[in-house]
């Protein structure tokens, strides 16, 4: 039996169950401030990791206080709506999964966008969708079921390729920092320094203090973020994978069949600028497909 996750349609845009339609609508009308810092990503591409890095850079490497939740410090615009974001102290740091065209940025504001290869993103999104049972009712869903939805773009927050392409088109513009999850893994120091420099000396200068940089790296490591996970997300039923789950590049190998990998690779290769972000992943998938042929 094929299972599909449950979503709520907000003007044709799929959202998890429990995300109020009114919040989504009001989010689209948010009037951004010049000092705003958006942390944007397609789901499962490293959003929370980047939120935490930005928090740490702005707070001299001090982690979220005990009992605090990231969703209050850096709220998710289309989940909480415009009013909650307007109550934030400035500079406002705001999470979003919206594509570029729907994101209410300010021309003088800043955006940090994180992308991740679609193979690992799909796997991570599958476990996410399985695990948040009250949002998706997909606890028994298989990867095969989920893969078809992902490839068709019939998942919450829309199509992976539409989202990443919409932001990639703005790479290199002022006020815009585009990073990949894979780059953050390969060079965490470089990624944190890039964030600090992007935020400028007043907000991001902390990254040039060695002791603070060490604290930022320590508190944003996978090991540190794996502890006390209620900081990042609500609890999941027993037996479901944790929100900060595996944190690796290449877990797709444990889930994809060669024919599935071929189809997703064809889709990726159809946008060469996107495929060019992950030459090593593309080459590994090609080999995986050839070996399975
Ligand atoms: P996996 O499910 O592959 O482990 P998002 O925050 O956009 O939902 O992304 C979640 C993904 O980022 C999960 O991937 C999670 O484990 C990974 N992640 C979170 N914090 C991380 C960290 N400090 N280092 C590496 N990966 C991290």
Boltz pocket constraint, residues with backbone or C-beta under 6 A from the ligand:
constraints:
  - pocket:
      binder: B
      contacts: [[A, 41], [A, 42], [A, 43], [A, 44], [A, 45], [A, 46], [A, 47], [A, 48], [A, 49], [A, 120], [A, 123], [A, 124], [A, 125], [A, 127], [A, 220], [A, 221], [A, 222], [A, 223], [A, 225], [A, 242], [A, 243], [A, 244], [A, 245], [A, 246], [A, 247], [A, 248], [A, 251]]
      max_distance: 6.0
